[in-house]
Amino acid sequence: MPQDLILQKKLNSATLIIMIAALVILDQVTKYIIKTSMYLGQSFQVIGDFFRITYVENPGMAFGVRITNSTVFLALSLIAAVLVFYYLFRLRKENWPLQLALVFIASGAIGNLTDRFLNGKVVDFLDFEFFDIHIPAFSVLGVRFSGYDMTRWPVFNVADMAVTGGMIIIIFYLLFIGDPLKTGQKSSLESTNG
């Protein structure tokens, strides 16, 4: 089928590197603009309360999760980045959707690691109101969980969007095409063509 042939196309290494560089530059330029044109905590509406630009600095991980030991935190961040690049290298000859996902994840990792190394924290500024999350308190096997309320989504940046987009592509890839790392197993895409 023609759509299967389109999915099997591959991006060359130069294209992958250019895409990673472009996304990292976009991430860093947008963070620089925010840092130099706004003060910490400043916020302004773009589309009412739905979309705001809000300048915050996140010393922790995604969604504000913190690890108090900065050396441990940087080490974990580096390990995660090395694993991403390892998979990018292993899967560099896969078809373009998976390559694109890995480009997004790698560029996001580089963008946020750059902030962590240079500033010790990450600049976030994209502030959306999607929907509230309310998880009531509950107990499982005698362990009590206090519940969770989120009335506004955490503020994020271009690098975070790239990582999230890459993970979404990988999830769909695994669900609909198959796991490319399983040796001896053809993906559903390959098995329909061969």
C-alpha positions in Angstrom: 0.0 0.0 0.0 1.3 3.5 -0.7 0.8 4.7 2.9 3.0 1.8 4.1 5.7 2.9 1.7 5.5 6.4 3.0 5.9 5.2 6.6 9.0 3.2 5.7 10.9 6.2 4.4 13.9 7.1 6.4 15.6 10.4 7.2 19.3 10.7 6.7 21.7 11.6 9.5 22.3 15.1 8.3 18.6 15.8 8.3 18.3 14.3 11.9 21.1 16.5 13.1 19.7 19.7 11.5 16.3 19.0 13.0 17.7 18.5 16.5 19.8 21.7 16.1 16.8 23.7 14.9 14.6 22.6 17.8 17.3 23.2 20.4 17.9 26.7 18.9 14.1 27.4 18.9 13.9 26.3 22.6 16.9 28.4 23.7 15.9 31.5 21.7 12.4 31.5 23.2 13.8 31.0 26.7 16.3 33.9 26.1 13.5 36.2 24.9 11.4 35.4 28.0 14.4 35.9 30.4 15.4 39.2 28.9 11.9 40.7 28.3 10.0 39.7 31.4 10.6 39.5 35.1 10.3 36.3 37.1 6.6 35.6 37.9 5.3 38.1 35.3 2.3 36.8 33.3 0.2 38.2 30.5 -2.8 36.8 28.7 -2.6 35.7 25.1 -6.0 34.1 24.7 -7.9 35.0 27.9 -7.2 32.6 30.8 -6.8 29.7 28.4 -3.3 30.7 27.2 -0.9 32.9 29.0 2.9 33.6 28.9 4.1 33.2 32.4 7.8 33.4 33.3 8.8 30.8 35.9 12.0 29.0 36.6 11.8 25.3 37.5 14.7 23.9 39.6 13.1 20.5 39.6 11.9 17.9 37.1 8.8 17.9 35.0 5.7 19.2 36.7 7.8 20.7 39.5 9.0 17.4 41.0 12.2 18.2 43.0 15.3 16.2 43.9 17.1 18.2 46.6 20.6 16.9 45.8 21.6 18.8 42.6 24.4 16.4 41.8 22.1 13.4 41.9 19.5 15.4 39.8 22.1 16.3 37.1 23.4 12.7 37.1 19.9 11.4 36.5 19.3 14.0 33.8 22.5 13.0 32.1 21.7 9.3 32.3 18.3 10.0 30.7 19.9 12.0 27.9 22.5 9.2 27.3 19.7 6.6 27.1 17.8 8.8 24.5 20.9 9.2 22.4 21.7 5.4 22.7 18.2 4.7 21.3 18.5 7.4 18.7 21.7 5.7 17.5 20.2 2.2 17.7 17.1 3.2 15.8 18.6 5.7 13.4 17.8 3.4 10.5 14.2 2.9 11.4 11.4 4.6 9.5 10.8 8.3 9.9 8.0 8.4 12.5 10.2 6.8 15.0 13.2 8.9 13.9 11.1 12.0 14.3 10.0 10.9 17.8 13.6 10.4 18.9 14.6 13.8 17.3 11.9 15.5 19.5 13.0 13.7 22.7 16.7 14.3 22.0 16.2 18.0 21.3 14.1 18.5 24.4 16.6 16.7 26.5 19.4 18.9 25.2 17.4 22.1 25.6 16.5 21.5 29.2 19.9 20.1 30.1 21.5 23.2 28.7 19.4 25.3 31.1 20.3 23.0 34.0 24.0 23.2 33.4 24.1 27.0 32.7 21.5 28.2 35.2 20.7 25.3 37.6 17.1 25.6 36.6 14.8 25.5 33.5 12.9 28.5 32.1 9.2 27.7 31.5 6.7 30.1 30.0 3.9 28.4 28.2 0.9 28.5 30.5 -2.4 26.7 29.5 -5.6 26.0 31.2 -6.8 22.7 29.7 -8.9 20.9 32.3 -8.7 20.3 36.1 -7.5 17.1 37.5 -9.0 15.9 40.8 -8.0 12.6 42.3 -9.7 11.9 45.6 -7.9 10.5 48.6 -7.9 6.7 48.6 -6.4 3.6 50.3 -5.0 0.5 48.6 -3.8 -2.5 50.7 -3.7 -0.3 53.8 -1.6 2.4 52.1 -3.3 5.8 52.2 -2.9 8.2 49.2 -3.8 11.8 50.0 -5.2 12.6 46.6 -4.2 15.3 44.1 -5.7 18.5 42.7 -4.5 20.4 39.7 -6.5 23.4 38.8 -4.1 24.8 36.3 -1.6 22.9 34.2 2.1 23.3 35.0 4.0 25.9 33.0 6.2 24.4 30.3 8.5 25.3 27.4 9.4 24.2 23.8 11.8 21.5 25.0 9.0 20.0 27.2 6.6 20.1 24.2 9.2 18.3 22.1 9.7 15.5 24.7 6.0 15.1 25.1 5.4 15.0 21.3 8.1 12.5 20.9 6.7 10.2 23.6 3.2 10.4 22.0 4.6 9.4 18.7 6.5 6.5 20.3 3.3 5.3 22.1 1.3 5.3 18.8 4.2 3.7 17.0 4.4 0.8 19.5 0.6 0.4 19.5 0.0 0.4 15.8 3.4 -0.5 14.2 5.2 -2.6 16.7 8.4 -2.6 18.8 11.4 -2.1 16.6 13.8 -3.4 19.2 12.4 -6.9 19.5 14.8 -9.0 17.5 13.4 -11.5 15.1 10.0 -9.8 15.1 8.7 -7.9 12.2 6.6 -4.8 12.9 3.0 -4.9 11.6 4.1 -2.5 8.9 6.8 -4.9 7.6 4.6 -7.9 7.9 1.9 -6.3 5.7 4.4 -5.6 3.0 6.5 -8.7 3.0 
